[in-house]
Amino acid sequence: MAGDCAEREVRAEFVSEAAGTITRTREIEEFTNRILIHPFAARLTVLLARCNVRPNTVSFTGMACGGLAGFAYYYYQDFRYALAGFLLMIGWHVLDGVDGQLARLTNTQSEFGKIIDGICDNVTFFAVYVGLGLALSREQGAYVWPIIVAAGVAHSLQAAAYEAQRQEYDFWGWNKESAELRTAEASGASARDGSLLRRLVFNLGNRYVRMQHIAARVNVQFRDRLASTLAERPDADPLIRKRYREIFAAPVRTWSVMSANYRTIAIFLCATLKVPMLYFFVEIVGLTLVMLLFLNRQEKYHREFLDFLDDLN
């Protein structure tokens, strides 16, 4: 018994120490994630790691929270249901942080798991949009559906662009291999192996990667130039990545206005004020304009970094 207790204490100490190293890149992290979601998720990750819970189980549990949030928002006119929808979405946010942290902590990361995580994330917002859409169509008519579908398309493009910016920063700024934007061909090689379900999931992942490249306007020439410079000047690798972080950290951080956290808050506020259609219009018009503005300014930062590479050579 004493041996078992000692073993559990060692295990708990190990997990607690490791938990400090599994969070996302801090300098580009969104504010509410930094002060609320991820600290809470880190504590929950420790508990689940002790219980040997698998990351994919956490992803599917988060998806269930999202589905229940959609059901709750169907009754958004009742504040109690709107609040329940909001809290369920917060629960999904926490679990969404846990699954990635848990995978890194237990060294069970996989491309399959990452794709499952992404699918679960999209299912959550799909459920909420459908719940609100059903309620609004009952109240106002079927005309609301084209607007909601357009908002969903805008959301997908905005989210893809946001995640692509973060992935590019992690890869070039910190050399995090797992964060690189993989090409559809590279992911497709893995998709040829395994069950029908795995192939289907990887095909969906391939399509999402393509959308990320398109939505984020990934500059192939810029990436090729940076990759070739790093290959030719391994001695300057730390300096190059440091300068990349100095130039791109602030602009990538501003992309957090596209994060799911603020959408969750906006949905709740609009539902509470009984104007959920306002949220969909903001997503279609407001956030799309912000995304285009952010994409257009990228060229400025690319030029600044390329000038640095020219001076380096």
Stockholm file with secondary structure:
# STOCKHOLM 1.0

chainA/1-313         MAGDCAEREVRAEFVSEAAGTITRTREIEEFTNRILIHPFAARLTVLLARCNVRPNTVSFTGMACGGLAGFAYYYYQDFRYALAGFLLMIGWHVLDGVDGQLARLTNTQSEFGKIIDGICDNVTFFAVYVGLGLALSREQGAYVWPIIVAAGVAHSLQAAAYEAQRQEYDFWGWNKESAELRTAEASGASARDGSLLRRLVFNLGNRYVRMQHIAARVNVQFRDRLASTLAERPDADPLIRKRYREIFAAPVRTWSVMSANYRTIAIFLCATLKVPMLYFFVEIVGLTLVMLLFLNRQEKYHREFLDFLDDLN
#=GR chainA/1-313 SS CHHHHHHHHHHHHHHHHHHTTSSCCGGGCCHHIIIIIHHHHHHHHHHHHHTTCCHHHHHHHHHHHHHHHHHHHTTTTSHHHHHHHHHHHHHHHHHHHHHHHHHHHTTCCCHHHHHHHHHHHHHHHHHHHHHHHHHHHHHHCTTHHHHHHHHHHHHHHHHHHHHHHHHHHHHHHHCCGGGSCCCHHHHHHHHTSSCHHHHHHHHHHHHHHHHHHHHHTCCHHHHHHHHHHHHHCGGGHHHHHHHHHHHHHHHHHHGGGGSHHHHHHHHHHHHHTTCHHHHHHIIIIIHHHHHHHHHHHHHHHHHHHHHHHHHHC
#=GC SS_cons         CHHHHHHHHHHHHHHHHHHTTSSCCGGGCCHHIIIIIHHHHHHHHHHHHHTTCCHHHHHHHHHHHHHHHHHHHTTTTSHHHHHHHHHHHHHHHHHHHHHHHHHHHTTCCCHHHHHHHHHHHHHHHHHHHHHHHHHHHHHHCTTHHHHHHHHHHHHHHHHHHHHHHHHHHHHHHHCCGGGSCCCHHHHHHHHTSSCHHHHHHHHHHHHHHHHHHHHHTCCHHHHHHHHHHHHHCGGGHHHHHHHHHHHHHHHHHHGGGGSHHHHHHHHHHHHHTTCHHHHHHIIIIIHHHHHHHHHHHHHHHHHHHHHHHHHHC
//
